Amino acid sequence: MKGLIRTQFSVMMFLEFFIWGMWYVTMGTYLSTVLKATGLQIGAAYGMMAIATIISPLLIGVIADKFISPKKMFTILHLLGGGVLIYMSKISDSNTFNWVLLLYALLYAPTLALSGSLTFAQLKGNEKLFPGIRVFGTIGWIIAGISIDQFLGSKLSLVSTFTIAGVASIILAIWSIFLPNAELNARENINKTSPLIKSSAFSLFKSRSFTVFFIASAFIAIPLSFYYSLTNQFLNEIGVSDAASKMTMGQFSEALFIIAIPFFLRKWGIKWMIVAGMLAWIIRFALFSFGDAAANSWMLIASILLHGLCYDFFFVAGQMYTDAKARPENRNAAQAMITMATYGIGMWVGSILSGFVSNQNTINVTTHLWDKIWIVPAAITIVVLVLFVTFFKAEKDTIVKEIRL
C-alpha cells in the first residue's frame, strides 16, 4: 500500500471513530444528570444505535456490493449524518431526541462496516497492514475523550458534543470523496446474471466455525453494551475525576493491542485470541465490582486498561477473520453482517438489559448498587466463553494462511 493511500485511510479511520466517541461515551451521563432519565430510558437511547445497526448495514452492504460504489455510499451517509448531528444539538425534548437519534444511527451504522471493507479493498492481500490503519480510529476515540474533559469541561453539553461530531462528519464526507476507487476490481468477479442470494454473505454460514463465531459475536456484544452505556455514569457517580479522560486509557491500550494482533494470530490462532479476549471481559467486570475511587482505585484503572485486550482480540480480529472468509463479491455484505450481529443484535439486547439491570439496582437517580450490576455481564461472558471453546474448531494454521500474515 502506497504511503499516500495509507494516510488517506488512516485519516478516514481517525474521523470515523472521533465522531462516535465525541457523543456516545458521555450520553448516558448527560441523560442521567441533565434530563433526569431513568436507567430504562438511558438503555433505550443507547438501543437506538443498536436498532439502526440491525436494520441498515446488511441492506446497505448489499447495495454497496451490487448497485452503488461503497465510497459514494460512505460519503453520502456521512454528509447527511453530519447535518442530523448538528440539528440534534438544538433539541431539548428527550422523546424527540430519541427519534432523531435513531435517524442519525440509521445513517452512521452502515459506515462502520463500509470503513472496514473500503480499507480491505486497498490491501490487496496484505491484511496484516489493517491493524496499523485501524489504530488511527482508536486514536480518534482517544482525542474525542480527552477533548471532552480538557476543553469542554464543565461546559459539557449535548450542544457542544453533537455539534463538534456533526462538523467532523461533514469533514469526513468531503475527505472520502478523494479516496481511491478500488471497489470495481471486486465487481469484476461478479456474475451479474446470477441471483443475488448466490453472491450473498449468507453462504458463509456453511462453515460451522463461522456460524459459531457469528453467534458468539452477538452475545459478547451484550457485555460491551454494559461497558459503553454505564461506565462513564459509574465512574462519575462514585467520584472519579475526569472520567471521560480516564476512559481513554482503554483506547491507548486498544492502540497497543491492535498493533500486536498479527503477532498473536501467528502465535495463538484466531480461536485462542478470542478466548483471551473473553477472559479479559470477565476480569474487567470483576474489577469494576470490587473497585472504588479510594484505596481500590487501581482496580478501576486496571479494568479500563483491559479494554484493548477485550475489544481488539474479539472485534478487530473478528473483522480480519470475516474478511478472510468472505469472497470479493460479498465482502461488504459480510462485514455488514458481522456489524449487525455485534453493534446491532448484541448491543440492542445489551442496551435493554443494561437499562433494566441498572433500573433494578437503583437507590436514587445518583446512587446504584454497582457491584450487583457488573456481575451480570461477567456471567454472560462466562457462558459465551464455555460455548465458544466447545464448538469453535478453526485450525490455527488454516486461519493464519487465510488472513495471509
C-alpha positions in Angstrom: 0.0 0.0 0.0 1.4 3.4 -1.0 2.1 5.9 1.7 -0.4 8.4 0.4 -3.2 5.9 0.3 -2.4 4.6 3.7 -2.5 8.2 5.0 -5.9 8.7 3.4 -7.4 5.7 5.0 -5.8 6.4 8.4 -7.4 9.8 8.5 -10.7 8.2 7.4 -10.5 5.8 10.4 -9.5 8.7 12.8 -12.6 10.8 11.9 -14.9 7.7 11.8 -14.3 6.9 15.4 -13.7 10.5 16.6 -17.3 11.3 15.6 -18.7 8.3 17.5 -16.5 8.9 20.6 -17.4 12.6 20.8 -21.1 11.9 21.7 -21.5 8.3 22.6 -19.5 7.8 25.8 -20.9 10.7 27.7 -24.5 10.5 26.5 -25.6 8.3 29.5 -24.2 10.8 32.0 -25.9 13.7 30.1 -29.3 11.9 30.1 -29.0 11.0 33.7 -27.8 14.3 35.2 -29.4 16.8 32.8 -32.6 15.2 31.5 -33.0 13.1 34.7 -33.6 9.9 32.7 -34.1 6.5 34.3 -32.0 3.5 33.6 -34.6 2.2 31.2 -34.6 5.5 29.3 -30.9 5.6 29.0 -30.8 2.0 27.9 -33.4 2.8 25.2 -31.3 5.7 24.0 -28.3 3.5 23.6 -30.5 0.9 22.0 -31.3 3.3 19.1 -27.8 2.8 17.7 -28.2 -1.0 18.0 -31.6 -0.9 16.3 -30.2 1.0 13.4 -27.3 -1.5 13.1 -29.8 -4.3 12.8 -31.8 -2.6 10.1 -29.4 -0.8 7.9 -25.9 -2.2 7.5 -26.7 -5.5 5.8 -29.0 -3.8 3.3 -26.5 -1.0 2.7 -23.7 -3.6 2.4 -25.6 -5.5 -0.3 -26.4 -2.2 -2.1 -22.7 -1.2 -1.9 -21.7 -4.6 -3.3 -24.2 -4.6 -6.1 -25.6 -1.2 -7.1 -23.6 1.7 -5.9 -19.9 2.4 -5.2 -19.2 1.8 -1.5 -17.2 5.0 -1.4 -20.2 7.1 -2.7 -22.4 5.4 -0.2 -19.9 6.2 2.6 -19.7 9.8 1.5 -23.5 10.4 1.3 -24.2 8.8 4.7 -21.6 11.0 6.5 -22.8 14.1 4.8 -26.4 13.5 5.8 -25.4 12.3 9.2 -23.4 15.5 9.9 -26.5 17.6 9.2 -28.6 15.4 11.6 -26.0 15.7 14.3 -25.9 19.5 14.1 -29.7 19.5 14.2 -29.7 17.3 17.4 -27.7 20.0 19.2 -30.9 22.1 19.1 -33.3 19.5 20.6 -34.3 19.8 24.2 -37.2 17.3 24.4 -36.0 13.8 25.3 -38.6 12.0 23.2 -37.8 14.0 20.1 -34.1 13.4 20.9 -34.5 9.6 20.8 -36.3 9.6 17.5 -33.8 11.9 15.8 -31.0 9.8 17.4 -32.5 6.8 15.6 -32.4 8.6 12.3 -28.8 9.5 12.8 -27.9 6.0 13.8 -29.5 4.6 10.6 -27.1 6.8 8.7 -24.0 6.2 10.8 -24.2 2.4 11.5 -23.5 1.3 7.9 -20.3 3.4 7.8 -18.7 1.1 10.4 -18.8 -1.8 8.0 -18.1 0.3 4.9 -15.0 1.8 6.5 -13.6 -1.7 7.0 -14.5 -3.0 3.5 -13.1 0.1 1.8 -9.8 -0.4 3.6 -9.6 -4.1 3.0 -10.2 -3.5 -0.8 -7.0 -1.5 -0.9 -4.8 -4.0 1.0 -4.7 -6.5 -1.9 -3.7 -9.5 0.1 -1.8 -7.6 2.8 -4.3 -7.8 5.6 -1.5 -7.6 8.1 -1.5 -3.9 7.4 -5.1 -3.4 8.6 -4.3 -3.0 12.3 -1.8 -0.2 11.6 -4.6 1.7 9.8 -7.4 0.8 12.2 -5.4 2.0 15.1 -6.0 5.6 14.0 -9.7 5.0 14.7 -8.7 4.3 18.3 -6.6 7.5 18.3 -9.6 9.4 17.1 -11.7 8.0 20.0 -8.9 8.9 22.5 -8.8 12.5 21.2 -12.5 12.8 21.5 -12.5 11.7 25.1 -9.6 13.9 26.1 -11.3 16.9 24.4 -14.5 16.4 26.4 -12.7 16.7 29.7 -9.9 19.1 28.9 -11.6 21.6 26.5 -15.3 21.3 27.2 -15.0 20.5 30.9 -17.9 21.9 32.9 -19.5 23.2 29.7 -20.0 19.6 28.5 -23.4 19.5 26.9 -25.5 17.9 24.2 -24.9 21.0 22.1 -21.1 21.0 22.2 -20.5 17.3 21.7 -23.1 16.8 18.9 -22.1 20.0 17.1 -18.4 19.0 17.0 -19.3 15.5 15.9 -21.5 16.9 13.2 -18.8 19.1 11.8 -16.4 16.2 11.9 -18.9 14.1 9.9 -19.1 16.7 7.2 -15.3 16.9 7.0 -15.1 13.1 6.7 -17.7 13.2 3.9 -15.5 15.7 2.0 -12.4 13.7 2.7 -13.9 10.5 1.4 -14.5 12.0 -2.0 -10.8 11.8 -2.6 -10.3 8.2 -1.5 -9.2 5.9 -4.3 -11.7 3.8 -6.2 -10.8 0.1 -5.8 -14.3 -1.4 -5.4 -14.6 -2.0 -9.2 -11.9 -4.6 -9.0 -14.1 -6.7 -6.8 -17.1 -6.3 -9.0 -15.2 -7.9 -12.0 -15.7 -11.2 -10.3 -19.5 -10.9 -10.0 -21.7 -12.8 -12.4 -24.3 -10.1 -12.9 -26.8 -12.6 -14.2 -26.7 -14.7 -11.1 -29.4 -14.4 -8.4 -28.5 -12.0 -5.5 -28.6 -14.8 -3.0 -25.8 -16.8 -4.7 -23.3 -14.0 -4.0 -24.7 -13.0 -0.6 -22.7 -13.2 2.6 -25.2 -15.9 3.9 -23.1 -18.5 2.2 -20.6 -18.1 5.0 -22.9 -19.9 7.4 -22.0 -23.1 5.6 -18.9 -23.1 7.8 -19.7 -24.3 11.3 -16.8 -22.2 12.8 -18.1 -19.0 11.2 -21.6 -19.7 12.4 -20.3 -20.2 16.0 -18.2 -17.0 15.6 -21.3 -15.1 14.4 -23.4 -16.2 17.4 -20.6 -15.5 19.9 -20.1 -12.1 18.3 -23.8 -11.2 19.0 -23.7 -12.5 22.6 -20.3 -11.0 23.6 -21.6 -7.6 22.4 -24.1 -7.6 25.3 -21.3 -7.1 27.9 -19.8 -4.5 25.5 -23.1 -2.6 25.7 -23.0 -2.6 29.5 -19.5 -1.1 29.4 -20.3 1.6 26.8 -23.6 2.7 28.3 -22.8 2.6 32.1 -19.1 3.1 32.7 -19.0 6.9 32.4 -22.0 7.2 34.6 -20.5 4.6 37.1 -17.1 6.5 37.3 -18.7 9.9 37.7 -21.2 8.6 40.4 -18.5 7.0 42.6 -16.4 10.2 42.5 -13.7 9.5 39.8 -12.5 12.8 38.4 -12.1 13.4 34.7 -13.9 10.2 33.9 -14.0 10.6 30.2 -10.3 11.3 30.0 -9.5 8.3 32.2 -11.7 6.1 30.0 -9.4 7.0 27.1 -6.7 4.9 28.7 -8.7 2.0 27.4 -8.2 3.3 23.9 -4.4 3.7 24.5 -4.5 0.0 25.5 -6.5 -0.7 22.4 -3.9 1.0 20.2 -1.2 -1.2 21.6 -3.1 -4.5 21.3 -4.3 -3.7 17.8 -0.8 -3.4 16.5 0.0 -6.8 18.3 -2.8 -8.6 16.5 -0.7 -10.1 13.7 1.8 -11.5 16.2 -0.8 -13.1 18.4 -2.7 -14.5 15.4 0.5 -16.3 14.3 1.3 -17.4 17.9 -2.2 -18.5 19.1 -4.5 -18.6 16.2 -7.9 -16.9 16.0 -9.7 -19.2 18.5 -7.4 -18.6 21.4 -7.1 -14.9 20.7 -10.9 -14.7 21.0 -10.8 -16.8 24.2 -8.2 -14.5 25.7 -10.4 -11.5 24.9 -13.4 -13.1 26.6 -11.4 -13.9 29.7 -10.4 -10.3 29.9 -14.0 -9.2 29.9 -14.7 -11.5 32.9 -11.7 -10.0 34.8 -12.7 -6.5 33.8 -16.2 -6.7 35.3 -14.9 -8.4 38.5 -12.5 -5.4 39.0 -15.4 -3.0 38.5 -17.5 -4.8 41.1 -14.8 -4.5 43.8 -13.2 -1.2 42.7 -13.8 2.3 44.2 -12.4 5.8 43.9 -10.2 5.4 47.0 -8.0 2.5 48.1 -9.1 0.2 45.3 -8.9 2.8 42.5 -6.2 0.7 40.9 -8.9 -1.9 40.1 -10.8 0.7 38.1 -7.6 1.7 36.2 -6.7 -1.9 35.5 -10.2 -2.6 34.3 -10.1 0.3 31.9 -6.7 -0.8 30.6 -8.1 -4.2 29.8 -10.2 -2.6 27.1 -7.5 -3.2 24.4 -7.4 -6.9 25.1 -11.2 -7.1 25.4 -12.0 -5.3 22.2 -9.2 -6.0 19.8 -8.9 -9.7 20.4 -12.5 -10.2 19.6 -13.9 -7.5 17.4 -11.0 -6.3 15.4 -9.6 -9.8 14.9 -13.1 -10.8 14.0 -13.2 -8.3 11.2 -10.0 -9.8 9.8 -11.4 -13.3 10.2 -14.6 -12.3 8.4 -12.6 -10.7 5.5 -10.6 -13.8 5.1 -13.7 -16.0 4.9 -15.6 -13.8 2.5 -15.3 -13.7 -1.3 -14.5 -10.4 -3.1 -18.1 -10.0 -4.3 -19.7 -10.3 -0.9 -17.0 -8.6 1.3 -19.1 -5.5 2.0 -22.2 -7.6 2.9 -20.1 -9.9 5.1 -18.6 -7.0 7.1 -22.1 -5.5 7.4 -23.5 -8.8 8.7 -20.9 -9.0 11.5 -21.6 -5.4 12.3 -25.3 -6.3 12.5 -24.5 -9.2 14.9 -22.3 -7.1 17.2 -23.3 -3.5 17.2 -26.9 -4.4 16.2 -28.4 -7.5 17.8 -25.9 -7.8 20.7 -25.8 -4.2 21.5 -29.6 -3.8 21.3 -30.1 -6.7 23.7 -27.3 -5.3 25.9 -28.8 -1.8 25.9 -32.2 -3.0 27.0 -30.7 -5.5 29.6 -28.3 -2.9 31.0 -31.1 -0.4 31.4 -33.2 -3.0 33.2 -30.4 -4.2 35.4 -29.4 -0.6 36.2 -33.0 0.3 37.0 -33.5 -2.7 39.3 -30.3 -1.7 41.2 -31.1 2.0 41.6 -31.4 3.5 45.0 -32.0 7.0 43.6 -31.0 8.9 40.4 -27.4 9.3 41.5 -26.9 6.1 43.5 -26.7 2.5 42.2 -25.7 -0.9 43.5 -22.8 -1.2 41.0 -21.3 -4.4 42.4 -24.6 -6.2 41.5 -24.9 -4.5 38.1 -21.4 -5.6 36.9 -21.8 -9.2 37.9 -24.5 -9.7 35.1 -22.2 -9.0 32.1 -19.5 -11.1 33.7 -21.9 -14.1 34.0 -23.0 -13.7 30.4 -19.4 -13.7 29.2 -18.6 -16.9 31.1 -21.5 -18.7 29.4 -20.4 -17.4 25.9 -16.8 -18.5 26.7 -17.7 -22.0 27.5 -19.9 -22.4 24.4 -17.2 -20.9 22.1 -14.4 -23.1 23.4 -16.6 -26.2 23.0 -17.9 -25.6 19.4 -15.4 -23.3 17.6 -13.0 -25.7 15.8 -11.0 -23.4 13.4 -7.5 -24.7 12.8 -4.7 -22.2 13.7 -2.5 -22.7 10.6 -5.5 -22.5 8.2 -6.8 -19.2 9.6 -3.3 -17.6 9.6 -2.9 -18.7 6.0 -6.4 -17.3 5.0 -5.6 -13.9 6.7 -2.2 -14.0 4.9 0.0 -13.0 7.8 
